[in-house]
């Protein structure tokens, strides 16, 4: 895959991330807080996983940003996120 294809596919990744947001339920009464997670997969236009891509999740209300990198299967996860909207 050339760099141009990889860059174009990052736009698709962002759209896919928005479509694959998974929010976890409450952790339990003992915890006294609720968190969620975002998980997804970065794929190129041919459907092959994109490895080593930096993915950023930013809480719209607080501006807090988290960064992760896709694994060898193109998968990524943001765990223990505070409730809110993320971009």
N, CA, C and O atoms as CSV, one atom per row, in Angstrom:
chain,resi,resn,atom,element,x,y,z
A,1,UNK,N,N,0.856,-1.157,0.000
A,1,UNK,CA,C,0.000,0.000,0.000
A,1,UNK,C,C,0.902,1.219,0.000
A,1,UNK,O,O,1.846,1.297,0.787
A,2,UNK,N,N,0.617,2.171,-0.880
A,2,UNK,CA,C,1.431,3.375,-0.900
A,2,UNK,C,C,0.904,4.387,0.106
A,2,UNK,O,O,-0.184,4.221,0.657
A,3,UNK,N,N,1.687,5.441,0.341
A,3,UNK,CA,C,1.344,6.445,1.352
A,3,UNK,C,C,0.041,7.158,1.011
A,3,UNK,O,O,-0.758,7.447,1.902
A,4,UNK,N,N,-0.182,7.447,-0.279
A,4,UNK,CA,C,-1.419,8.122,-0.676
A,4,UNK,C,C,-2.648,7.309,-0.318
A,4,UNK,O,O,-3.637,7.858,0.168
A,5,UNK,N,N,-2.598,6.007,-0.552
A,5,UNK,CA,C,-3.712,5.123,-0.207
A,5,UNK,C,C,-3.918,5.100,1.298
A,5,UNK,O,O,-5.048,5.135,1.783
A,6,UNK,N,N,-2.802,5.040,2.036
A,6,UNK,CA,C,-2.897,4.997,3.500
A,6,UNK,C,C,-3.533,6.283,4.032
A,6,UNK,O,O,-4.387,6.223,4.916
A,7,UNK,N,N,-3.132,7.435,3.511
A,7,UNK,CA,C,-3.680,8.706,3.990
A,7,UNK,C,C,-5.162,8.804,3.650
A,7,UNK,O,O,-5.958,9.223,4.490
A,8,UNK,N,N,-5.546,8.423,2.426
A,8,UNK,CA,C,-6.964,8.472,2.055
A,8,UNK,C,C,-7.793,7.551,2.941
A,8,UNK,O,O,-8.928,7.875,3.292
A,9,UNK,N,N,-7.230,6.414,3.297
A,9,UNK,CA,C,-7.993,5.456,4.090
A,9,UNK,C,C,-8.161,5.924,5.533
A,9,UNK,O,O,-9.053,5.438,6.228
A,10,UNK,N,N,-7.327,6.853,6.003
A,10,UNK,CA,C,-7.492,7.357,7.360
A,10,UNK,C,C,-8.814,8.099,7.513
A,10,UNK,O,O,-9.417,8.062,8.586
A,11,UNK,N,N,-9.278,8.773,6.457
A,11,UNK,CA,C,-10.594,9.398,6.510
A,11,UNK,C,C,-11.682,8.360,6.689
A,11,UNK,O,O,-12.646,8.580,7.421
A,12,UNK,N,N,-11.526,7.227,6.020
A,12,UNK,CA,C,-12.476,6.132,6.176
A,12,UNK,C,C,-12.414,5.559,7.583
A,12,UNK,O,O,-13.430,5.141,8.138
A,13,UNK,N,N,-11.210,5.544,8.159
A,13,UNK,CA,C,-11.044,5.046,9.523
A,13,UNK,C,C,-11.849,5.904,10.485
A,13,UNK,O,O,-12.549,5.376,11.349
A,14,UNK,N,N,-11.757,7.222,10.345
A,14,UNK,CA,C,-12.489,8.116,11.244
A,14,UNK,C,C,-13.989,7.856,11.157
A,14,UNK,O,O,-14.674,7.821,12.180
A,15,UNK,N,N,-14.500,7.674,9.946
A,15,UNK,CA,C,-15.929,7.388,9.787
A,15,UNK,C,C,-16.278,6.037,10.394
A,15,UNK,O,O,-17.336,5.880,11.005
A,16,UNK,N,N,-15.390,5.061,10.226
A,16,UNK,CA,C,-15.638,3.738,10.784
A,16,UNK,C,C,-15.632,3.761,12.302
A,16,UNK,O,O,-16.424,3.076,12.949
A,17,UNK,N,N,-14.722,4.562,12.866
A,17,UNK,CA,C,-14.646,4.669,14.323
A,17,UNK,C,C,-15.965,5.184,14.862
A,17,UNK,O,O,-16.490,4.652,15.840
A,18,UNK,N,N,-16.505,6.218,14.230
A,18,UNK,CA,C,-17.773,6.778,14.688
A,18,UNK,C,C,-18.879,5.732,14.629
A,18,UNK,O,O,-19.774,5.720,15.474
A,19,UNK,N,N,-18.816,4.863,13.640
A,19,UNK,CA,C,-19.846,3.840,13.485
A,19,UNK,C,C,-19.657,2.665,14.437
A,19,UNK,O,O,-20.597,1.905,14.666
A,20,UNK,N,N,-18.447,2.502,15.001
A,20,UNK,CA,C,-18.161,1.338,15.828
A,20,UNK,C,C,-18.007,1.662,17.312
A,20,UNK,O,O,-17.382,0.903,18.052
A,21,UNK,N,N,-18.563,2.769,17.741
A,21,UNK,CA,C,-18.433,3.136,19.150
A,21,UNK,C,C,-19.221,2.148,19.997
A,21,UNK,O,O,-20.407,1.908,19.772
A,22,UNK,N,N,-18.530,1.587,20.969
A,22,UNK,CA,C,-19.157,0.636,21.875
A,22,UNK,C,C,-19.062,1.201,23.281
A,22,UNK,O,O,-17.963,1.403,23.795
A,23,UNK,N,N,-20.191,1.454,23.901
A,23,UNK,CA,C,-20.178,1.977,25.259
A,23,UNK,C,C,-20.482,0.858,26.237
A,23,UNK,O,O,-21.491,0.162,26.117
A,24,UNK,N,N,-19.610,0.700,27.188
A,24,UNK,CA,C,-19.796,-0.332,28.211
A,24,UNK,C,C,-20.813,0.141,29.234
A,24,UNK,O,O,-20.990,1.342,29.436
A,25,UNK,N,N,-21.469,-0.793,29.868
A,25,UNK,CA,C,-22.434,-0.462,30.901
A,25,UNK,C,C,-21.748,-0.088,32.201
A,25,UNK,O,O,-20.520,-0.102,32.282
A,26,UNK,N,N,-22.521,0.242,33.207
A,26,UNK,CA,C,-21.948,0.596,34.497
A,26,UNK,C,C,-21.081,-0.525,35.051
A,26,UNK,O,O,-21.358,-1.706,34.841
A,27,UNK,N,N,-20.029,-0.137,35.760
A,27,UNK,CA,C,-19.127,-1.127,36.331
A,27,UNK,C,C,-19.686,-1.750,37.600
A,27,UNK,O,O,-19.223,-2.810,38.022
A,28,UNK,N,N,-20.643,-1.127,38.196
A,28,UNK,CA,C,-21.248,-1.675,39.406
A,28,UNK,C,C,-21.381,-0.619,40.478
A,28,UNK,O,O,-20.708,0.411,40.435
A,29,UNK,N,N,-22.246,-0.873,41.436
A,29,UNK,CA,C,-22.515,0.095,42.492
A,29,UNK,C,C,-21.295,0.350,43.358
A,29,UNK,O,O,-21.142,1.448,43.893
A,30,UNK,N,N,-20.414,-0.648,43.508
A,30,UNK,CA,C,-19.234,-0.470,44.338
A,30,UNK,C,C,-18.296,0.582,43.744
A,30,UNK,O,O,-17.631,1.305,44.486
A,31,UNK,N,N,-18.238,0.670,42.453
A,31,UNK,CA,C,-17.318,1.586,41.793
A,31,UNK,C,C,-17.771,3.037,41.919
A,31,UNK,O,O,-16.932,3.928,42.053
A,32,UNK,N,N,-19.041,3.289,41.880
A,32,UNK,CA,C,-19.557,4.647,41.990
A,32,UNK,C,C,-19.314,5.493,40.752
A,32,UNK,O,O,-19.507,6.708,40.800
A,33,UNK,N,N,-18.898,4.895,39.649
A,33,UNK,CA,C,-18.697,5.661,38.424
A,33,UNK,C,C,-19.051,4.802,37.217
A,33,UNK,O,O,-19.165,3.580,37.315
A,34,UNK,N,N,-19.220,5.454,36.101
A,34,UNK,CA,C,-19.534,4.773,34.858
A,34,UNK,C,C,-18.453,5.129,33.851
A,34,UNK,O,O,-18.065,6.292,33.733
A,35,UNK,N,N,-17.973,4.143,33.134
A,35,UNK,CA,C,-17.017,4.377,32.058
A,35,UNK,C,C,-17.472,3.625,30.825
A,35,UNK,O,O,-18.379,2.795,30.880
A,36,UNK,N,N,-16.835,3.925,29.730
A,36,UNK,CA,C,-17.153,3.242,28.485
A,36,UNK,C,C,-15.891,2.961,27.713
A,36,UNK,O,O,-14.785,3.215,28.190
A,37,UNK,N,N,-16.060,2.439,26.522
A,37,UNK,CA,C,-14.918,2.113,25.674
A,37,UNK,C,C,-15.280,2.377,24.218
A,37,UNK,O,O,-16.447,2.333,23.828
A,38,UNK,N,N,-14.265,2.649,23.441
A,38,UNK,CA,C,-14.400,2.745,21.991
A,38,UNK,C,C,-13.442,1.721,21.411
A,38,UNK,O,O,-12.266,1.682,21.771
A,39,UNK,N,N,-13.953,0.894,20.512
A,39,UNK,CA,C,-13.114,-0.112,19.867
A,39,UNK,C,C,-13.415,-0.103,18.379
A,39,UNK,O,O,-14.532,0.207,17.964
A,40,UNK,N,N,-12.424,-0.444,17.585
A,40,UNK,CA,C,-12.642,-0.477,16.146
A,40,UNK,C,C,-11.493,-1.124,15.427
A,40,UNK,O,O,-10.600,-1.710,16.038
A,41,UNK,N,N,-11.529,-1.008,14.116
A,41,UNK,CA,C,-10.510,-1.615,13.272
A,41,UNK,C,C,-10.227,-0.673,12.113
A,41,UNK,O,O,-11.152,-0.169,11.475
A,42,UNK,N,N,-8.949,-0.436,11.839
A,42,UNK,CA,C,-8.526,0.402,10.715
A,42,UNK,C,C,-8.234,-0.497,9.523
A,42,UNK,O,O,-7.397,-1.397,9.597
A,43,UNK,N,N,-8.941,-0.239,8.416
A,43,UNK,CA,C,-8.784,-1.044,7.203
A,43,UNK,C,C,-8.516,-0.129,6.019
A,43,UNK,O,O,-9.009,0.998,5.977
A,44,UNK,N,N,-7.733,-0.610,5.056
A,44,UNK,CA,C,-7.536,0.172,3.843
A,44,UNK,C,C,-8.701,-0.092,2.888
A,44,UNK,O,O,-9.621,-0.842,3.216
A,45,UNK,N,N,-8.659,0.526,1.707
A,45,UNK,CA,C,-9.769,0.408,0.756
A,45,UNK,C,C,-9.995,-1.017,0.263
A,45,UNK,O,O,-11.090,-1.357,-0.187
A,46,UNK,N,N,-8.965,-1.844,0.348
A,46,UNK,CA,C,-9.090,-3.247,-0.072
A,46,UNK,C,C,-9.548,-4.145,1.075
A,46,UNK,O,O,-9.759,-5.341,0.878
A,47,UNK,N,N,-9.703,-3.573,2.277
A,47,UNK,CA,C,-10.142,-4.357,3.422
A,47,UNK,C,C,-9.018,-4.957,4.234
A,47,UNK,O,O,-9.272,-5.717,5.168
A,48,UNK,N,N,-7.771,-4.632,3.898
A,48,UNK,CA,C,-6.621,-5.144,4.650
A,48,UNK,C,C,-6.390,-4.285,5.896
A,48,UNK,O,O,-6.592,-3.072,5.848
A,49,UNK,N,N,-5.972,-4.892,7.003
A,49,UNK,CA,C,-5.730,-4.118,8.220
A,49,UNK,C,C,-4.573,-3.138,8.043
A,49,UNK,O,O,-3.587,-3.438,7.369
A,50,UNK,N,N,-4.706,-1.969,8.655
A,50,UNK,CA,C,-3.638,-0.972,8.658
A,50,UNK,C,C,-3.000,-1.020,10.040
A,50,UNK,O,O,-3.649,-0.711,11.038
A,51,UNK,N,N,-1.742,-1.403,10.098
A,51,UNK,CA,C,-1.044,-1.532,11.378
A,51,UNK,C,C,-0.252,-0.277,11.700
A,51,UNK,O,O,0.203,0.437,10.807
A,52,UNK,N,N,-0.097,-0.024,12.991
A,52,UNK,CA,C,0.727,1.088,13.446
A,52,UNK,C,C,0.149,2.467,13.218
A,52,UNK,O,O,0.890,3.450,13.243
A,53,UNK,N,N,-1.157,2.572,12.997
A,53,UNK,CA,C,-1.803,3.864,12.787
A,53,UNK,C,C,-2.173,4.464,14.139
A,53,UNK,O,O,-2.749,3.782,14.986
A,54,UNK,N,N,-1.843,5.742,14.342
A,54,UNK,CA,C,-2.250,6.425,15.568
A,54,UNK,C,C,-3.710,6.840,15.439
A,54,UNK,O,O,-4.102,7.468,14.455
A,55,UNK,N,N,-4.505,6.485,16.436
A,55,UNK,CA,C,-5.921,6.837,16.493
A,55,UNK,C,C,-6.111,7.716,17.727
A,55,UNK,O,O,-5.616,7.391,18.806
A,56,UNK,N,N,-6.818,8.811,17.570
A,56,UNK,CA,C,-7.046,9.747,18.672
A,56,UNK,C,C,-8.536,9.815,18.982
A,56,UNK,O,O,-9.367,9.865,18.075
A,57,UNK,N,N,-8.863,9.816,20.267
A,57,UNK,CA,C,-10.234,10.030,20.733
A,57,UNK,C,C,-10.212,11.275,21.615
A,57,UNK,O,O,-9.478,11.330,22.602
A,58,UNK,N,N,-11.019,12.271,21.257
A,58,UNK,CA,C,-11.073,13.521,22.014
A,58,UNK,C,C,-12.472,13.716,22.561
A,58,UNK,O,O,-13.445,13.680,21.807
A,59,UNK,N,N,-12.585,13.927,23.884
A,59,UNK,CA,C,-13.869,14.207,24.512
A,59,UNK,C,C,-14.281,15.617,24.108
A,59,UNK,O,O,-13.568,16.579,24.395
A,60,UNK,N,N,-15.421,15.745,23.447
A,60,UNK,CA,C,-15.894,17.030,22.921
A,60,UNK,C,C,-16.108,18.042,24.039
A,60,UNK,O,O,-15.768,19.215,23.878
A,61,UNK,N,N,-16.664,17.612,25.167
A,61,UNK,CA,C,-16.991,18.544,26.253
A,61,UNK,C,C,-15.753,18.996,27.030
A,61,UNK,O,O,-15.654,20.167,27.399
A,62,UNK,N,N,-14.814,18.089,27.284
A,62,UNK,CA,C,-13.674,18.416,28.146
A,62,UNK,C,C,-12.386,18.697,27.388
A,62,UNK,O,O,-11.470,19.312,27.934
A,63,UNK,N,N,-12.304,18.256,26.141
A,63,UNK,CA,C,-11.083,18.422,25.366
A,63,UNK,C,C,-10.004,17.405,25.698
A,63,UNK,O,O,-8.919,17.446,25.117
A,64,UNK,N,N,-10.284,16.490,26.627
A,64,UNK,CA,C,-9.309,15.462,26.998
A,64,UNK,C,C,-9.102,14.534,25.799
A,64,UNK,O,O,-10.061,14.052,25.197
A,65,UNK,N,N,-7.830,14.294,25.466
A,65,UNK,CA,C,-7.478,13.482,24.305
A,65,UNK,C,C,-6.744,12.229,24.748
A,65,UNK,O,O,-5.883,12.273,25.627
A,66,UNK,N,N,-7.099,11.109,24.125
A,66,UNK,CA,C,-6.405,9.831,24.348
A,66,UNK,C,C,-5.887,9.348,23.003
A,66,UNK,O,O,-6.527,9.552,21.971
A,67,UNK,N,N,-4.731,8.709,23.020
A,67,UNK,CA,C,-4.096,8.218,21.812
A,67,UNK,C,C,-3.805,6.730,21.957
A,67,UNK,O,O,-3.399,6.268,23.023
A,68,UNK,N,N,-4.017,5.985,20.873
A,68,UNK,CA,C,-3.637,4.576,20.832
A,68,UNK,C,C,-3.124,4.266,19.432
A,68,UNK,O,O,-3.261,5.085,18.524
A,69,UNK,N,N,-2.541,3.102,19.256
A,69,UNK,CA,C,-1.989,2.677,17.970
A,69,UNK,C,C,-2.607,1.331,17.607
A,69,UNK,O,O,-2.776,0.465,18.466
A,70,UNK,N,N,-2.945,1.162,16.326
A,70,UNK,CA,C,-3.538,-0.100,15.885
A,70,UNK,C,C,-2.512,-1.228,15.973
A,70,UNK,O,O,-1.311,-1.022,15.802
A,71,UNK,N,N,-3.028,-2.429,16.247
A,71,UNK,CA,C,-2.147,-3.601,16.340
A,71,UNK,C,C,-1.978,-4.244,14.960
A,71,UNK,O,O,-2.371,-3.665,13.947
A,72,UNK,N,N,-1.400,-5.431,14.929
A,72,UNK,CA,C,-1.125,-6.114,13.659
A,72,UNK,C,C,-2.389,-6.491,12.892
A,72,UNK,O,O,-2.321,-6.774,11.696
A,73,UNK,N,N,-3.517,-6.497,13.550
A,73,UNK,CA,C,-4.795,-6.773,12.877
A,73,UNK,C,C,-5.583,-5.498,12.586
A,73,UNK,O,O,-6.723,-5.555,12.124
A,74,UNK,N,N,-4.970,-4.353,12.859
A,74,UNK,CA,C,-5.636,-3.074,12.633
A,74,UNK,C,C,-6.613,-2.704,13.735
A,74,UNK,O,O,-7.349,-1.727,13.600
A,75,UNK,N,N,-6.634,-3.458,14.814
A,75,UNK,CA,C,-7.584,-3.217,15.906
A,75,UNK,C,C,-7.031,-2.210,16.911
A,75,UNK,O,O,-5.824,-2.108,17.127
A,76,UNK,N,N,-7.967,-1.467,17.520
A,76,UNK,CA,C,-7.611,-0.521,18.570
A,76,UNK,C,C,-8.730,-0.470,19.594
A,76,UNK,O,O,-9.878,-0.799,19.295
A,77,UNK,N,N,-8.385,-0.056,20.802
A,77,UNK,CA,C,-9.364,0.080,21.886
A,77,UNK,C,C,-8.982,1.247,22.776
A,77,UNK,O,O,-7.814,1.435,23.117
A,78,UNK,N,N,-9.982,2.022,23.141
A,78,UNK,CA,C,-9.851,3.034,24.185
A,78,UNK,C,C,-10.722,2.545,25.332
A,78,UNK,O,O,-11.947,2.528,25.211
A,79,UNK,N,N,-10.112,2.147,26.437
A,79,UNK,CA,C,-10.863,1.627,27.581
A,79,UNK,C,C,-10.997,2.706,28.659
A,79,UNK,O,O,-10.243,3.679,28.679
A,80,UNK,N,N,-11.956,2.518,29.541
A,80,UNK,CA,C,-12.164,3.372,30.720
A,80,UNK,C,C,-12.314,4.839,30.365
A,80,UNK,O,O,-11.719,5.705,31.006
A,81,UNK,N,N,-13.116,5.117,29.335
A,81,UNK,CA,C,-13.409,6.497,28.940
A,81,UNK,C,C,-14.541,7.054,29.792
A,81,UNK,O,O,-15.488,6.342,30.127
A,82,UNK,N,N,-14.437,8.313,30.133
A,82,UNK,CA,C,-15.524,8.977,30.835
A,82,UNK,C,C,-16.693,9.162,29.850
A,82,UNK,O,O,-16.465,9.308,28.649
A,83,UNK,N,N,-17.923,9.157,30.340
A,83,UNK,CA,C,-19.066,9.334,29.459
A,83,UNK,C,C,-18.973,10.658,28.703
A,83,UNK,O,O,-18.497,11.655,29.248
A,84,UNK,N,N,-19.419,10.669,27.474
A,84,UNK,CA,C,-19.424,11.879,26.661
A,84,UNK,C,C,-19.349,11.554,25.189
A,84,UNK,O,O,-19.338,10.392,24.783
A,85,UNK,N,N,-19.298,12.617,24.398
A,85,UNK,CA,C,-19.154,12.480,22.948
A,85,UNK,C,C,-17.676,12.583,22.605
A,85,UNK,O,O,-16.956,13.415,23.156
A,86,UNK,N,N,-17.234,11.731,21.689
A,86,UNK,CA,C,-15.831,11.699,21.284
A,86,UNK,C,C,-15.712,11.859,19.778
A,86,UNK,O,O,-16.553,11.386,19.014
A,87,UNK,N,N,-14.642,12.540,19.369
A,87,UNK,CA,C,-14.335,12.664,17.942
A,87,UNK,C,C,-12.971,12.085,17.689
A,87,UNK,O,O,-12.503,12.081,16.551
